[in-house]
């Protein structure tokens, strides 16, 4: 068995004296693991950094074996996060959420393209948080937990002023439709609808909403494991920047 494809490195860990086991995300083979011989060497260890874009050749005797990778660097994204704690926290949030949520060897080409585009924006601190928020929406959609902003769950499609999200159904609710239940609903800032200039305060509200669905809808379907701490560290760092 053999295939070749570009992919994003999600994680790498030592294996034996000189090898490494890596997990990658590719368009056609999804989250896929394999052994890299010499992966802990002085030549390859700097290449095998999370977020790196790699040319991958995977070989195994049988399809269900872990197999071995031969890797060549396409581009590194380490430079974008060096000395930038926000960028590093964001990179760790993306890779940890993919490791947490994606089934092994299941193709998600649309999510892959969104992820590659997002990681290519690393270091662009003015636009990256909003791009990451939109990526979390895409992740939820891809895994069957998409939010519905097409109309008001109470007043119907003709309602405007969508301002809230139902924490149970993920459907939008207008300000009029929310009524006295508004304090029980999640915020729907304009940036989640693609409206306005997306100030940081709105993006922080958006993280509250996507975080609810990641924790309370996605995670229970994955064995009720807690969300990766890396996601919360990134959000906390971003919120601290907003408050500061």
Backbone as JSON, one array per atom type, in Angstrom:
{
  "sequence": "XXXXXXXXXXXXXXXXXXXXXXXXXXXXXXXXXXXXXXXXXXXXXXXXXXXXXXXXXXXXXXXXXXXXXXXXXXXXXXXXXXXXXXXXXXXXXXXXXXXXXXXXXXXXXXXXXXXXXXXXXXXXXXXXXXXXXXXXXXXXXXXXXXXXXXXXXXXXXXXXXXXXXXXXXXXXXXXXXXXXXXXXXXXXXXXXXXXXXXXXXXXXXXXXXXXXXXXXXXXXXXXXXXXXXXXXXXXXXXXXXXXX",
  "N": [[0.84, -1.19, 0.0], [0.52, 2.23, -0.8], [0.6, 5.8, -0.77], [0.73, 9.23, -1.86], [0.8, 12.58, -0.81], [0.26, 16.04, -0.03], [0.33, 17.4, 3.29], [-0.64, 18.55, 6.6], [1.28, 18.81, 9.48], [0.3, 17.57, 12.56], [1.15, 16.55, 15.03], [4.1, 15.27, 16.68], [6.04, 12.67, 18.03], [8.64, 11.11, 19.91], [10.01, 7.92, 18.99], [11.34, 5.04, 19.91], [14.93, 4.94, 19.5], [15.67, 6.71, 17.45], [13.58, 7.29, 15.73], [10.36, 8.77, 14.88], [6.91, 9.14, 15.65], [4.39, 10.44, 13.75], [1.46, 12.49, 13.4], [-0.72, 13.44, 10.9], [-2.65, 15.69, 8.83], [-4.44, 15.33, 5.99], [-5.87, 16.04, 2.73], [-7.19, 13.85, 1.4], [-6.83, 11.59, 2.94], [-7.35, 12.18, 5.5], [-6.97, 12.42, 9.07], [-3.98, 11.01, 9.81], [-1.63, 8.64, 10.86], [1.86, 7.71, 11.2], [5.14, 6.2, 11.07], [8.21, 7.89, 11.13], [11.27, 7.23, 10.02], [14.32, 8.03, 11.48], [13.28, 10.37, 12.39], [13.83, 11.75, 14.72], [16.26, 12.82, 14.29], [18.99, 15.19, 13.81], [18.65, 16.4, 11.38], [15.93, 16.0, 10.62], [14.29, 16.56, 12.84], [13.91, 19.43, 13.22], [12.22, 19.89, 11.08], [9.9, 18.54, 11.65], [7.73, 19.99, 13.0], [4.77, 21.04, 14.65], [2.14, 22.14, 12.54], [3.63, 22.42, 10.25], [3.88, 22.3, 6.68], [3.92, 19.51, 4.7], [5.35, 17.3, 2.26], [4.22, 14.14, 1.76], [4.89, 10.71, 1.75], [3.38, 7.72, 2.17], [3.75, 4.39, 3.25], [2.85, 0.99, 3.61], [2.6, -2.48, 4.46], [0.09, -3.62, 4.72], [-3.16, -2.12, 4.55], [-4.31, -1.45, 7.04], [-2.19, -1.23, 8.75], [0.12, 0.73, 10.76], [2.17, 1.88, 9.28], [4.76, 3.68, 7.41], [6.16, 6.93, 7.03], [7.71, 8.89, 4.51], [9.09, 12.01, 4.5], [9.1, 15.33, 3.21], [9.94, 18.73, 3.52], [7.63, 21.31, 2.75], [6.7, 23.89, 3.41], [7.55, 25.77, 6.28], [5.85, 26.74, 9.23], [6.75, 27.66, 11.54], [8.23, 30.0, 11.93], [6.35, 32.03, 11.92], [5.2, 31.87, 14.4], [7.23, 32.17, 16.2], [8.34, 33.97, 18.93], [5.86, 35.15, 19.12], [3.38, 34.94, 21.13], [0.62, 34.8, 20.95], [0.17, 33.87, 18.33], [1.44, 31.37, 18.51], [-0.16, 30.15, 20.47], [-2.56, 30.07, 19.06], [-1.91, 28.38, 16.89], [-1.43, 26.0, 18.31], [-3.99, 25.58, 19.32], [-5.47, 25.01, 16.99], [-4.21, 22.63, 15.95], [-4.52, 20.89, 18.13], [-7.32, 20.73, 18.41], [-8.01, 19.49, 16.0], [-6.72, 17.01, 16.29], [-8.19, 16.1, 18.44], [-10.84, 15.93, 17.49], [-11.14, 14.75, 14.91], [-11.91, 11.74, 13.21], [-9.78, 8.89, 12.67], [-8.25, 8.55, 9.52], [-10.34, 9.44, 7.9], [-11.62, 11.23, 5.29], [-11.67, 14.76, 4.95], [-11.9, 16.97, 2.96], [-12.8, 19.66, 2.51], [-12.62, 20.89, 5.03], [-9.9, 20.54, 5.38], [-8.85, 22.3, 3.43], [-9.77, 24.74, 4.46], [-8.33, 24.75, 6.85], [-5.64, 24.78, 6.01], [-5.57, 27.28, 4.72], [-6.11, 28.94, 6.92], [-3.86, 28.47, 8.6], [-1.9, 29.5, 7.0], [-2.23, 32.16, 7.43], [-1.11, 32.71, 9.83], [0.5, 34.76, 12.22], [-0.44, 37.13, 11.24], [-1.74, 39.24, 13.0], [-3.91, 40.98, 13.11], [-5.98, 39.97, 11.6], [-6.16, 37.28, 12.12], [-7.52, 36.2, 14.5], [-10.32, 36.47, 13.91], [-10.45, 34.91, 11.58], [-9.79, 32.46, 12.7], [-11.99, 32.07, 14.43], [-14.04, 31.8, 12.53], [-13.13, 29.46, 11.4], [-13.57, 27.65, 13.52], [-16.37, 27.59, 13.45], [-16.62, 26.35, 10.94], [-15.46, 23.88, 11.51], [-17.31, 22.8, 13.36], [-19.53, 22.63, 11.64], [-18.59, 20.8, 9.72], [-18.42, 18.48, 11.2], [-20.98, 17.86, 11.82], [-22.38, 19.52, 13.56], [-23.28, 22.03, 12.92], [-24.13, 25.52, 13.1], [-27.18, 27.36, 12.73], [-27.95, 30.11, 11.04], [-29.88, 31.09, 9.41], [-32.36, 32.2, 9.84], [-34.8, 33.32, 12.29], [-35.37, 31.23, 15.05], [-37.72, 31.48, 16.43], [-39.38, 33.52, 15.34], [-39.27, 33.05, 12.63], [-38.11, 32.92, 9.15], [-38.34, 35.48, 8.17], [-37.64, 37.29, 10.07], [-35.55, 39.89, 11.34], [-32.58, 41.37, 12.79], [-31.06, 39.39, 14.13], [-29.77, 38.15, 17.05], [-29.04, 36.35, 19.0], [-28.2, 32.94, 19.96], [-29.64, 29.76, 20.19], [-28.78, 27.66, 22.83], [-29.33, 25.0, 22.77], [-30.36, 24.12, 20.24], [-28.78, 25.42, 18.37], [-29.75, 27.3, 16.64], [-30.38, 30.55, 15.27], [-31.71, 33.42, 17.02], [-33.88, 36.15, 17.07], [-33.8, 39.51, 18.44], [-36.36, 40.37, 19.23], [-37.71, 37.92, 19.21], [-36.39, 36.59, 21.25], [-37.16, 37.77, 23.69], [-38.09, 37.52, 27.06], [-36.39, 35.46, 27.49], [-33.84, 36.04, 26.85], [-31.53, 36.16, 28.47], [-30.85, 33.55, 28.77], [-29.8, 32.68, 26.48], [-27.19, 32.31, 23.98], [-24.68, 34.63, 22.82], [-24.93, 36.22, 19.6], [-22.87, 37.68, 17.86], [-22.39, 40.28, 15.36], [-20.12, 39.63, 13.8], [-20.11, 36.87, 13.56], [-22.05, 36.51, 11.72], [-20.91, 37.55, 9.54], [-20.96, 40.28, 9.3], [-20.12, 43.75, 9.49], [-17.2, 45.28, 11.1], [-15.95, 43.55, 12.84], [-14.87, 43.93, 15.64], [-12.56, 43.23, 18.35], [-13.95, 42.69, 20.73], [-16.38, 41.64, 19.87], [-15.5, 39.31, 18.61], [-14.55, 37.91, 20.81], [-17.0, 37.39, 22.1], [-18.04, 35.68, 20.19], [-16.33, 33.48, 20.5], [-17.23, 32.52, 22.91], [-19.69, 31.45, 22.17], [-19.09, 29.51, 20.1], [-17.44, 27.92, 21.65], [-19.22, 26.84, 23.52], [-20.69, 25.02, 21.93], [-18.69, 23.33, 21.04], [-17.87, 22.19, 23.49], [-20.28, 21.17, 24.63], [-21.79, 19.89, 22.71], [-20.23, 18.73, 20.59], [-18.05, 17.41, 22.03], [-19.38, 15.55, 23.84], [-20.14, 13.57, 22.02], [-17.82, 12.37, 21.45], [-16.95, 10.63, 23.36], [-17.18, 12.1, 25.67], [-14.88, 13.44, 26.41], [-12.8, 16.01, 27.79], [-12.45, 19.23, 26.23], [-9.46, 20.09, 24.41], [-6.94, 21.67, 26.33], [-5.43, 23.56, 25.07], [-7.06, 25.03, 23.37], [-8.6, 26.62, 25.12], [-6.55, 28.07, 26.31], [-5.68, 29.67, 24.2], [-8.02, 31.22, 23.74], [-8.28, 32.48, 26.25], [-5.95, 34.01, 26.27], [-6.46, 35.69, 24.14], [-8.79, 37.04, 25.06], [-7.72, 38.32, 27.27], [-6.08, 40.11, 25.95], [-8.02, 41.71, 24.76], [-9.22, 42.81, 27.04], [-7.09, 44.18, 28.07]],
  "CA": [[0.0, 0.0, 0.0], [1.29, 3.47, -0.85], [0.01, 7.01, -1.32], [1.53, 10.46, -1.71], [-0.07, 13.75, -0.71], [0.67, 17.06, 0.93], [-0.46, 17.42, 4.51], [-0.26, 19.42, 7.72], [1.72, 18.05, 10.64], [-0.45, 17.89, 13.77], [1.94, 16.22, 16.22], [5.24, 14.36, 16.5], [6.59, 12.21, 19.3], [9.77, 10.2, 19.73], [9.68, 6.49, 18.94], [12.63, 4.37, 19.93], [16.12, 5.77, 19.64], [15.87, 7.76, 16.43], [12.39, 7.49, 14.91], [9.27, 9.57, 15.43], [5.56, 8.87, 15.15], [3.73, 11.71, 13.47], [0.07, 12.5, 12.95], [-0.88, 14.47, 9.88], [-3.99, 15.93, 8.29], [-4.34, 15.44, 4.54], [-7.2, 16.19, 2.13], [-7.83, 12.61, 0.97], [-6.65, 10.51, 3.91], [-7.74, 12.67, 6.82], [-5.96, 12.34, 10.14], [-3.27, 9.78, 9.49], [-0.38, 8.48, 11.6], [2.88, 6.85, 10.62], [6.49, 6.29, 11.63], [9.26, 8.53, 10.31], [12.59, 6.73, 10.42], [15.24, 9.16, 11.6], [12.51, 11.58, 12.67], [14.42, 12.47, 15.84], [17.61, 13.23, 13.93], [19.25, 16.62, 13.72], [18.16, 16.89, 10.09], [14.48, 15.97, 10.48], [13.55, 17.09, 14.0], [13.42, 20.79, 13.01], [11.17, 19.88, 10.06], [8.69, 17.93, 12.2], [7.14, 20.91, 13.96], [3.33, 21.18, 14.38], [1.76, 23.19, 11.6], [4.44, 22.38, 9.04], [3.32, 21.74, 5.46], [4.85, 18.46, 4.31], [5.08, 16.34, 1.19], [4.18, 12.88, 2.49], [4.71, 9.41, 1.09], [3.07, 6.7, 3.2], [3.81, 3.02, 2.77], [2.61, -0.07, 4.58], [2.34, -3.77, 3.8], [-1.36, -3.73, 4.69], [-3.78, -0.81, 4.71], [-4.62, -1.14, 8.43], [-0.96, -1.06, 9.52], [0.45, 2.14, 10.99], [2.93, 2.31, 8.11], [5.89, 4.6, 7.55], [6.17, 8.12, 6.19], [8.88, 9.63, 4.05], [8.6, 13.39, 4.5], [9.92, 16.43, 2.7], [9.3, 19.99, 3.88], [7.08, 22.2, 1.73], [6.94, 25.18, 4.05], [7.45, 25.78, 7.74], [5.08, 27.85, 9.8], [7.32, 27.94, 12.86], [8.7, 31.38, 12.01], [5.22, 32.92, 12.19], [4.83, 31.82, 15.81], [8.38, 32.45, 17.05], [8.26, 35.28, 19.56], [4.5, 35.66, 19.11], [2.67, 33.98, 21.97], [-0.75, 34.64, 20.46], [0.22, 32.99, 17.17], [1.76, 30.02, 18.96], [-1.35, 29.62, 21.13], [-3.53, 29.78, 18.02], [-1.46, 27.18, 16.19], [-1.66, 24.85, 19.19], [-5.43, 25.37, 19.4], [-5.91, 24.36, 15.75], [-3.73, 21.25, 15.85], [-5.09, 20.06, 19.2], [-8.73, 20.47, 18.11], [-8.07, 18.5, 14.93], [-6.38, 15.72, 16.89], [-9.28, 15.74, 19.34], [-12.17, 15.75, 16.91], [-11.21, 14.04, 13.64], [-11.68, 10.3, 13.19], [-8.62, 8.5, 11.89], [-8.32, 8.11, 8.12], [-11.6, 9.87, 7.29], [-11.3, 12.42, 4.49], [-12.44, 16.0, 5.14], [-11.16, 17.89, 2.08], [-13.18, 21.07, 2.68], [-12.01, 21.35, 6.28], [-8.47, 20.63, 5.15], [-8.56, 23.55, 2.71], [-9.96, 25.85, 5.41], [-7.24, 24.71, 7.83], [-4.42, 25.22, 5.35], [-5.68, 28.73, 4.53], [-6.0, 29.57, 8.24], [-2.49, 28.41, 9.09], [-1.08, 30.4, 6.18], [-2.42, 33.52, 7.94], [-0.45, 32.86, 11.13], [1.36, 35.93, 12.35], [-1.18, 38.34, 10.85], [-2.51, 39.33, 14.24], [-5.12, 41.78, 12.97], [-7.06, 39.23, 10.94], [-6.15, 35.86, 12.45], [-8.56, 35.75, 15.45], [-11.61, 36.3, 13.22], [-10.33, 33.74, 10.7], [-9.86, 31.27, 13.56], [-13.39, 31.92, 14.86], [-14.79, 31.24, 11.39], [-12.67, 28.08, 11.27], [-14.3, 26.85, 14.5], [-17.7, 27.37, 12.88], [-16.49, 25.36, 9.87], [-15.21, 22.59, 12.16], [-18.6, 22.32, 13.86], [-20.35, 22.28, 10.48], [-18.03, 19.61, 9.09], [-18.62, 17.3, 12.04], [-22.4, 17.63, 12.03], [-22.93, 20.35, 14.63], [-23.3, 23.38, 12.38], [-25.11, 26.48, 13.61], [-28.12, 27.79, 11.69], [-28.21, 31.55, 11.12], [-30.7, 31.43, 8.24], [-33.56, 32.91, 10.27], [-35.07, 33.25, 13.72], [-36.04, 30.0, 15.45], [-39.02, 31.8, 17.03], [-40.18, 34.38, 14.47], [-39.22, 32.59, 11.25], [-37.05, 33.41, 8.27], [-38.51, 36.89, 7.83], [-37.18, 38.13, 11.18], [-34.2, 40.45, 11.25], [-31.97, 41.64, 14.1], [-30.63, 38.15, 14.79], [-28.88, 38.61, 18.12], [-28.75, 35.28, 19.95], [-28.18, 31.56, 19.47], [-30.17, 28.79, 21.14], [-27.71, 26.75, 23.24], [-29.75, 23.61, 22.54], [-30.55, 23.79, 18.83], [-27.81, 26.1, 17.51], [-30.43, 28.19, 15.7], [-30.37, 31.96, 15.62], [-32.93, 33.99, 17.6], [-33.89, 37.61, 16.97], [-33.97, 40.2, 19.72], [-37.78, 40.32, 19.57], [-38.07, 36.54, 19.49], [-35.79, 36.14, 22.51], [-38.0, 38.25, 24.78], [-37.59, 37.37, 28.44], [-35.44, 34.35, 27.54], [-32.56, 36.49, 26.28], [-30.39, 35.89, 29.35], [-30.54, 32.12, 28.71], [-29.3, 32.4, 25.15], [-25.81, 32.65, 23.7], [-24.59, 35.81, 21.95], [-24.69, 36.1, 18.17], [-22.31, 38.97, 17.42], [-22.43, 40.44, 13.9], [-18.99, 39.01, 13.1], [-20.46, 35.48, 13.22], [-22.91, 36.6, 10.55], [-20.14, 38.15, 8.46], [-21.34, 41.69, 9.19], [-19.37, 44.75, 10.25], [-15.74, 45.31, 11.13], [-15.48, 42.5, 13.74], [-13.97, 44.32, 16.72], [-12.13, 42.12, 19.21], [-14.97, 42.36, 21.73], [-17.35, 40.75, 19.22], [-14.86, 38.01, 18.39], [-14.55, 37.24, 22.12], [-18.35, 36.85, 22.28], [-18.15, 34.55, 19.28], [-15.65, 32.33, 21.1], [-18.12, 31.98, 23.95], [-20.73, 30.66, 21.51], [-18.53, 28.3, 19.5], [-16.94, 27.08, 22.74], [-20.35, 26.09, 24.09], [-21.05, 23.88, 21.07], [-17.58, 22.38, 21.08], [-17.87, 21.48, 24.78], [-21.53, 20.54, 25.04], [-22.41, 19.14, 21.62], [-19.23, 17.88, 19.94], [-17.29, 16.57, 22.96], [-20.14, 14.37, 24.32], [-20.19, 12.54, 20.98], [-16.46, 11.81, 21.32], [-16.62, 9.98, 24.62], [-17.25, 13.07, 26.76], [-13.57, 13.92, 26.81], [-12.74, 17.47, 27.85], [-11.78, 19.89, 25.11], [-8.03, 20.34, 24.65], [-6.65, 22.9, 27.06], [-4.81, 24.54, 24.18], [-8.1, 25.91, 22.83], [-8.94, 27.61, 26.14], [-5.41, 28.97, 26.51], [-5.71, 30.69, 23.15], [-9.14, 32.13, 23.99], [-7.95, 33.28, 27.43], [-4.93, 34.99, 25.88], [-7.12, 36.7, 23.3], [-9.68, 37.84, 25.91], [-6.86, 39.19, 28.07], [-5.66, 41.2, 25.07], [-9.16, 42.6, 24.62], [-9.41, 43.53, 28.3], [-5.93, 45.03, 28.35]],
  "C": [[0.88, 1.24, 0.0], [0.4, 4.6, -1.35], [0.94, 8.18, -1.07], [0.61, 11.65, -1.74], [0.59, 14.78, 0.2], [-0.22, 16.99, 2.16], [0.13, 18.36, 5.54], [0.14, 18.54, 8.89], [0.96, 18.52, 11.88], [0.36, 17.61, 15.03], [3.08, 15.3, 15.83], [5.74, 13.97, 17.88], [7.67, 11.17, 19.03], [9.29, 8.75, 19.76], [11.0, 5.73, 18.84], [13.77, 5.36, 20.02], [16.16, 6.94, 18.66], [14.64, 8.07, 15.59], [11.39, 8.41, 15.61], [7.96, 9.03, 14.86], [4.87, 10.21, 14.97], [2.26, 11.47, 13.13], [-0.09, 13.7, 12.02], [-2.35, 14.61, 9.51], [-3.83, 16.18, 6.81], [-5.74, 15.52, 3.95], [-7.91, 14.87, 1.86], [-7.75, 11.48, 1.98], [-6.89, 10.96, 5.34], [-6.61, 12.69, 7.81], [-5.27, 10.99, 10.03], [-1.93, 9.76, 10.21], [0.58, 7.59, 10.85], [4.22, 7.11, 11.29], [7.4, 7.0, 10.62], [10.6, 8.02, 10.82], [13.58, 7.89, 10.4], [14.55, 10.46, 11.95], [13.05, 12.39, 13.84], [15.82, 12.98, 15.53], [17.74, 14.74, 13.85], [18.71, 17.21, 12.42], [16.64, 17.01, 10.06], [13.72, 16.59, 11.64], [13.09, 18.53, 13.79], [12.3, 20.88, 11.97], [9.84, 19.45, 10.67], [8.14, 18.77, 13.34], [5.65, 21.07, 13.63], [3.02, 22.38, 13.5], [2.53, 23.16, 10.3], [3.66, 21.76, 7.88], [4.35, 20.76, 4.9], [4.38, 17.75, 3.05], [5.26, 14.96, 1.82], [4.05, 11.7, 1.53], [4.53, 8.38, 2.2], [3.09, 5.33, 2.57], [3.53, 2.06, 3.93], [2.33, -1.36, 3.82], [0.85, -3.99, 3.66], [-1.96, -2.39, 5.04], [-4.01, -0.45, 6.17], [-3.38, -1.07, 9.32], [-0.67, 0.43, 9.71], [1.3, 2.68, 9.85], [4.04, 3.29, 8.45], [5.76, 5.75, 6.57], [7.59, 8.44, 5.74], [8.41, 11.06, 3.86], [9.62, 14.32, 3.88], [9.21, 17.73, 3.04], [8.8, 20.75, 2.66], [7.21, 23.64, 2.21], [6.75, 25.03, 5.55], [6.59, 26.95, 8.18], [5.61, 28.23, 11.18], [7.7, 29.4, 12.99], [7.58, 32.33, 12.37], [4.86, 32.94, 13.66], [6.0, 32.09, 16.75], [8.28, 33.86, 17.62], [6.88, 35.88, 19.59], [3.63, 34.66, 19.87], [1.24, 33.75, 21.49], [-0.78, 33.7, 19.26], [0.51, 31.56, 17.57], [0.56, 29.37, 19.65], [-2.42, 29.26, 20.11], [-3.18, 28.52, 17.24], [-1.74, 25.94, 17.03], [-3.15, 24.55, 19.32], [-5.94, 24.61, 18.17], [-5.49, 22.9, 15.73], [-4.35, 20.37, 16.91], [-6.57, 19.76, 18.95], [-8.89, 19.45, 16.99], [-7.73, 17.11, 15.46], [-7.52, 15.2, 17.76], [-10.52, 15.26, 18.59], [-12.23, 14.88, 15.66], [-11.04, 12.54, 13.82], [-10.45, 9.98, 12.35], [-9.03, 8.1, 10.48], [-9.68, 8.39, 7.47], [-11.35, 11.19, 6.58], [-12.24, 13.57, 4.81], [-11.77, 17.08, 4.28], [-11.52, 19.36, 2.27], [-12.57, 21.65, 3.94], [-10.5, 21.46, 6.12], [-8.11, 21.95, 4.47], [-8.72, 24.76, 3.63], [-8.79, 25.91, 6.4], [-5.94, 25.21, 7.22], [-4.43, 26.74, 5.16], [-5.52, 29.47, 5.85], [-4.55, 29.59, 8.71], [-1.56, 29.29, 8.27], [-1.23, 31.86, 6.61], [-1.73, 33.75, 9.28], [0.51, 34.04, 11.12], [0.7, 37.22, 11.93], [-2.22, 38.63, 11.94], [-3.81, 40.12, 14.11], [-6.28, 40.98, 12.37], [-7.17, 37.78, 11.42], [-7.26, 35.45, 13.43], [-9.92, 35.56, 14.79], [-11.56, 35.09, 12.29], [-10.41, 32.45, 11.52], [-11.28, 31.03, 14.05], [-14.23, 31.31, 13.74], [-14.39, 29.8, 11.13], [-13.38, 27.17, 12.29], [-15.73, 26.59, 14.04], [-17.65, 26.29, 11.79], [-16.23, 23.97, 10.44], [-16.51, 21.98, 12.68], [-19.49, 21.86, 12.71], [-19.88, 20.95, 9.87], [-18.35, 18.35, 9.88], [-20.07, 17.1, 12.45], [-23.05, 18.45, 13.12], [-22.99, 21.82, 14.19], [-24.4, 24.23, 12.98], [-25.93, 27.03, 12.45], [-28.48, 29.26, 11.91], [-29.13, 32.01, 9.99], [-31.96, 32.19, 8.6], [-33.74, 32.72, 11.76], [-35.84, 31.97, 14.06], [-37.44, 30.25, 15.99], [-39.92, 32.51, 16.02], [-40.18, 33.94, 13.01], [-38.17, 33.3, 10.42], [-37.15, 34.9, 8.0], [-37.96, 37.81, 8.91], [-35.79, 38.67, 10.89], [-33.68, 40.68, 12.67], [-31.66, 40.34, 14.83], [-29.53, 38.49, 15.79], [-28.43, 37.51, 19.07], [-28.71, 33.94, 19.23], [-28.76, 30.66, 20.56], [-29.06, 27.82, 21.53], [-28.06, 25.29, 23.0], [-29.77, 23.27, 21.06], [-29.48, 24.38, 17.91], [-28.44, 27.02, 16.5], [-30.4, 29.62, 16.21], [-31.73, 32.37, 16.19], [-32.82, 35.5, 17.51], [-34.08, 38.21, 18.35], [-35.43, 40.17, 20.17], [-38.18, 38.9, 19.96], [-37.51, 36.05, 20.82], [-36.63, 36.55, 23.7], [-37.34, 38.07, 26.13], [-36.59, 36.22, 28.58], [-34.04, 34.76, 27.11], [-31.37, 36.11, 27.15], [-30.01, 34.4, 29.37], [-29.94, 31.71, 27.36], [-27.84, 32.81, 25.02], [-25.75, 33.86, 22.76], [-24.37, 35.43, 20.48], [-24.17, 37.44, 17.67], [-22.33, 39.06, 15.9], [-21.29, 39.75, 13.16], [-19.26, 37.54, 12.77], [-21.36, 35.42, 11.99], [-22.17, 37.17, 9.34], [-20.45, 39.61, 8.25], [-20.35, 42.56, 9.97], [-17.87, 44.53, 10.24], [-15.13, 44.29, 12.08], [-14.47, 43.0, 14.76], [-13.66, 43.13, 17.63], [-13.19, 41.72, 20.22], [-16.04, 41.44, 21.14], [-16.75, 39.36, 19.01], [-14.83, 37.22, 19.69], [-15.93, 36.66, 22.43], [-18.56, 35.62, 21.4], [-17.49, 33.3, 19.84], [-16.49, 31.7, 22.21], [-19.16, 31.04, 23.32], [-20.17, 29.39, 20.89], [-18.0, 27.36, 20.58], [-18.03, 26.25, 23.38], [-20.66, 24.86, 23.24], [-19.92, 22.87, 20.96], [-17.62, 21.54, 22.35], [-19.11, 20.63, 24.99], [-22.25, 19.77, 23.95], [-21.39, 18.2, 20.96], [-18.58, 16.9, 20.93], [-18.09, 15.38, 23.49], [-20.23, 13.25, 23.3], [-18.83, 11.87, 20.78], [-16.0, 11.19, 22.63], [-16.59, 10.91, 25.81], [-15.87, 13.46, 27.29], [-13.58, 15.44, 26.89], [-12.06, 18.03, 26.61], [-10.3, 20.08, 25.42], [-7.82, 21.68, 25.35], [-6.07, 23.98, 26.16], [-5.85, 25.5, 23.61], [-8.43, 27.0, 23.85], [-7.79, 28.56, 26.4], [-5.38, 30.06, 25.45], [-6.81, 31.7, 23.41], [-8.83, 33.03, 25.18], [-6.93, 34.36, 27.08], [-5.56, 36.1, 25.03], [-8.02, 37.61, 24.15], [-8.87, 38.79, 26.79], [-6.36, 40.36, 27.23], [-6.8, 42.2, 24.89], [-9.34, 43.46, 25.86], [-8.28, 44.52, 28.57], [-5.89, 46.26, 27.5]]
}
